Amino acid sequence: MNNNSFTKENLKLFAKEFPDDLKESAREFFSETLDEKAQKIIRERNAEDLLIRAVALSPFIKSGFKKYPELVSELLEQGALYRGISKKIFWESALAIHERARTEEDFLKEIRKFRIKNSVRIAIRDICGLSDFFEVSGELSDLATTLVELSLRWLEKRLLKTFGSPRFDSQKICPIVLGMGKLGARELNFSSDIDLIFSYRGDYPKITGLKKGLGLDEYFQYLVRKLLQVLSSPTSDGIVYRTDTRLRPFGDSGPLVMSHEAMLSYYEIHGRTWERYALIKAQPMCGDIESGKRLLDDLRPFIYRKYLDYSAISAINEIKDSIMTQHAQKGILDNIKLGPGGIRDAEFIVQTFQLIKGGRIKSLQTPYFKRALEVIANLRLLDQKTCKNLLNSYIFLRTTENRLQEYSDQQTHTLPKDNQKRHLLSLSLGFKKWDEFLEVLTFYRREIERVFSDLFKTHRRKYGTKSRETLSEDSSKTLLAKNVWEDLGAEEVNDRLKDLGFVNPEKALSILRALKKSKKFRSLRGQTQELLDSLMPLVLMNASMTKEPEKTLKHLLHIIEAVLRREIYLYMLKEYPQVLKHLSFICSRSSLIAQNIKEQPILLDELIDGRVLFSPIEEKEIKTRLQAVLEPVSRDDLELWLDEIRRFKKANVLKIAACHLEGLIDIREVGRELTVLSECIVKESFKMAQVKVLKEKTQELFKKNGLSIIAYGKLGSNEMGYSSDLDLIFLMEKGQGELTNIFNKIIHKFIFFLTTRTSQGILYEIDTRLRPNGSQGVLISTVQGFSEYQLKKAWTWEHQALIKARFLCGDEEIGNSFELLRKKVLCLKRDEKRLGYEIKDMKKKIEGELHLPEGKFHLKKSSGGLVDIEFISQYLVLKNAWQAPEITSERNTLDILDKLIEFNLLERSKGEFLKKAYLNYFERINLLSLDLKEPLLEEDEIKFYKKEVISLFNSIIT
C-alpha cells in the first residue's frame, strides 16, 4: 500500500481530474452569487480551478462567499490567498475594527465577520494545498490570539468610564491570559474551541486608577466575564470562539481569575498530575505577556520535576486506562481524535515523555508537539523511525481533522457515514475513493496505536505470547518464590530455592535473611511493606533465571535496600517487568554497573525501553544528550553541574555495557563508543573551565594565544575501556606572564572537574606524566618547547607513546602543529639494535613491577600479554616509518597491524594472529573490569596465546 498518497502533487493532479458534476455546481454558484467584477478577477488571476475545488468541497467556504461576496475580490486583488499571514498583519488588520465599531453590537458583528473572512481564506489555502498543516494551525492560532486580544483591549476601553483603569506607577495593569491546549501550542484546529486561564499580578504595593472601593480582583473578574460573553455569545453572525475555562484552578467551581500568588499556592497544595499535563502546552497569549512568562517560570518546578518523575507514572497510567476504556466504547472507532490510534493518543505519547523527563531535559519543556518529538528522537527516547512515523501520522490525522471541520465549520472528529460527505472528504485529502483514504488513515492510526500500546507497557511481553504450559510453570514458580520470601525460616526453604534455580541455595538464603535483618527493612510500614512483599517473588524469579543467580540476587537486593525509603523505585520495579528483567541481566554480568545503580537509582530509568537500551550510541547522539542534560543547569551551580555530568557518564557507560553484554556491539565498537563518550566529557569540561576562569577582559587575549589538549594512550587511540584513565598533555603557543598563569588556572580547573570526588564519584583519573620531563616538567608546554624535547631529549618509550597521540580540542593551529611534529618524530631514522634494546628494557621494567600469585597471568602486563602486542606494533612503526611514512597515520593497535600488513612490514599470518590475540585480551580485560575484577587469569586459560605472542615478540624485536 502507498502510505505517501497524501501529497501536494496529488492535490494538483486531482484538481485536474475533479468530478464534472462538482465543477458544474461550483460554476453555477459563482454565476448566481458573484457579480461580474468578481468573476472577471477569478478569470484574470487563473483562480477558477482553485476556487471551484474549495467551494465544491466546503459548504462553509461557499456560505462565506455568499455572505460576503466582496471576499473573492479582496482575496485575489490583494494576493492574500497565495501567501501566509503573520500575527503582526492580523493585528494591524484587526485594529481597524476599533475605529469602525461605535457600539457593542457593531463590535460583535465586526469581529465575527473578521473571523469568518480569515477562516475562509485559511480553509481555501488548506484544501487547495497552498499551505501545510503547521502553517494552517499556526495561522488559526494567531487569528484566535488576535481576536482575544482585540476584544480585551476594546473592553478595557469601554469599561474606562465605568470602572477606571488599574495602574501602578503610571503603567496600566493588564490581566494575564494563558492559552492552553492547542491554542498554547499554536496548533489550533479549524473549528476548535479555545482553552483559557486568566490570572494577574497581585503584588503591586499600590494601585491607582480604579473607581473608589473597587479592588483589582473584582475588576478582572468582571472584565473576564465580559470577554467570555463577547467571544462566545451567539448572534446572527454566529460566535467568535467557544471558550473553555475549566482547566483553571478548582475547575468550574473556582474563580475565573486568580492572582499569580494564589495560583502558585493552589498548584503547590492541590495540583494534580492531569493539571501538570495540561500546563505543558500553556503559553501567555495576550494581556500582560511578561508577567505570564514569569508565572509559567514559577510553575515550571510543579510541571517538570527536577528528578525523573516516576511518581507521575501511576497517574499517567490512570489517564491511559481511561483512554483505553474510551477506546472500547461503541462508535469511537470513527473518531479520529479520541478513538484508538487517534490524535489524543499521539499527544499523550509525547507529553508523557515531557512530564516524566522534562525536569532534567530542558529542551523537552516546550508546548510544541513537533519540537518535543524532535527532542525525543534526538535523545533516542524513542527510535528515529518511530518518531518520524509518529509525526507523519499526527500530521495526517490533524489535516483530516481540519478537512472534516472545514466542511461546515463544526467541531467534529467523527468520520462521516453519508456517502456524499465521504466522497468530498476523500477528495479534499487528495484521494479519488473513500477506500483509498481509509487505507492510508488506518495505516497511520495503527502506527500511533502501536507506539501508544508499547508506552510503559506493563503486563504484556514484548515478543509474542507464551504457551499455556510455560504460563502454568511461571505461575507455580511465582507461588514457590512467594513461599520462599514469606517464610525464610522454613525447613524446606533451601529445597524451594534449589527448585527455583539457585545453584547455592545456602548463599541465596543468607543474602535474603540479611535484607530482612537490616534496619531499613525493619523500619518499613504499611504500603511500602506490601509493595516490597509483592516485588520480592519477582526478584527471586528474575535472579534465578540468570547464569549466576546468587551473585545477581546479591546485587538486586543491594539496590532494593538502597531504595527502600524511595517507594517509587519499588513501584517501578514491580509494575514494569522489563526494568527488572534488564536490571537482572546487568547485575548478573557487571558488578560495576550494579554498584553504580545502587549509588544512583536514577539510572534505572535507562532500563525502561529495551529498544533504546540495546541500541548502539552514535557520536552525534552523545553530544546531543549531553547538551540536553546540562542545558537546564546554571553554570553558577557548579556542584549540580559536576553531579549531572557524572550521572551522564554512568548512564551512557550502562548503555554501552548493555549492548556489549548482549552481543550487539563488539569490543572494537565498545572502545570507540567509550572514547566518544570520554571525548565529549573532556571537551565540555574544558569549555566549562574556560568559562569559570576567563574574565571578559582576557577573552581576546585567550583567542589570540591558544591552549590545546592532546590525548595519549587509550583515549588517543580510540581504545578506551570501562576502567581506562585519561593520558593527557597540554600545549600552548607561547607562554608569557599573565597568559601562562591564566592557562595554568584553566588546566587546574579542568583537572579538578574530572578528578574531584562528589556524591556521584569521579569522572576519570588523569595521568599527565607523558608531558616533557614527566611529573617534574611544567604542566603546560609551549609548542616550541615540546618540539625541541621530542626531537632532542625524549626517550624511546615517549616516542612509542606518541604513536597513539592525537589533538583532541582547543586551538586548531596548535593541533596542526602537533600533528606535523608527531609525523616528523615518528619518521626519524633510528638505530634498529638500540630501538630493540630499549623496547625490551621497558618490557622488563613493566614485568618487574608485577607481583603475581603463582600460575596467574596478567592480561595486560605479563610476558605474552597485551602490552607485548602493542610493543611489537610500535617497534615496527618506529623502525620503518622513515621509509613508509603512511604507517604513522594510524593510532589504534589493530589498525596499525593492518597498515603494517598492507606495506609488507609484517607477515599476514603473524599480523592476523596478533590481531586475534589482541582482541581476545582486550575483550577479557573489559569484561573483568565490568565485574570489578583485576585483569588476571589462570595461565592455563591463556597459554596458547601467551606462548605464541612471546615467540613473535622475540623473533620480531631483535
ABEGO torsion letter per residue (X at the ends): XBAAABBAAAAAAAAAABBAAAAAAAAAAAAAABBAAAAAAAAAAGAAAAAAAAAAABAAAAAAAAABAAAAAAAAAAGAAABBBBAAAAAAAAAAAAAABABAAAAAAAAAAAAAAAAAAAAAAAAAGABBAAAAAAAAAAAAAAAAAAAAAAAAAAAAAAAEBBBBGGBBBBBBBBBBEAAAAGABBAABBBBBBBBBBAABABBBGBBBGBBAAAAAAAAAAAAAAAAABBBAAEBABBBBAAABBGEAABBABBBAAAAAAAAAAABBAAAAAAAAABBBABEBAAAAAAAAAAAAAAABBABBBAAAAAAAAAAAAAAAAAAABBGAAABAAABBGBAAAAAAAAAAAAAAAAAABAAABBABAAAAAAAAAAAGABBAAAAAAAAAAAAAAAAAAAAAAAAAGBBBABBBABAAAAAAAAAAAGBABAAAAAAAAAAAAAAAAAAAAABGBBABBABEBBBAAAAAAAAAAAAAAAAAAABAABAAAAAAAAAAGBABAAAAAAAAAAAAABAAAAABBEAAAAAAAAAAAAAAAAAAABABAAAAAAAAAAAAAAAAABAAAAAAAAABAAAAAAAAAAAAABAAAAAAAAABAAAAAAAABAAAAABBBBAAAAAAAAAAAAAABBAABAAAAAAAAAAAAAAAAAAAAAAAAAGABBAAAAAAAAAAAAAAAAAAAAAAAAAAABBAAAAAAAAABBBBBBBBEAAAAGABBAABBBBBBBBBABBBEAAAAAAAAAAAAAAAAAABBBAAEBABBBBAAABBGEAABBABBBAAAAAAAAAAABBAAAAAAAAABBBABEBAAAAAAAAAAAAAAAABBBBAAAAAAAAAAAAAAAAAABBBBBGBBBAAABBGBAAAAAAAAAAAAAAAAAABAAAAABABAAAAAAAAAAAGABBAAAAAAAAAAAAAAAAAAAAAAAAGBBBBBBAAAAAAAAAAAAAAAAAABX
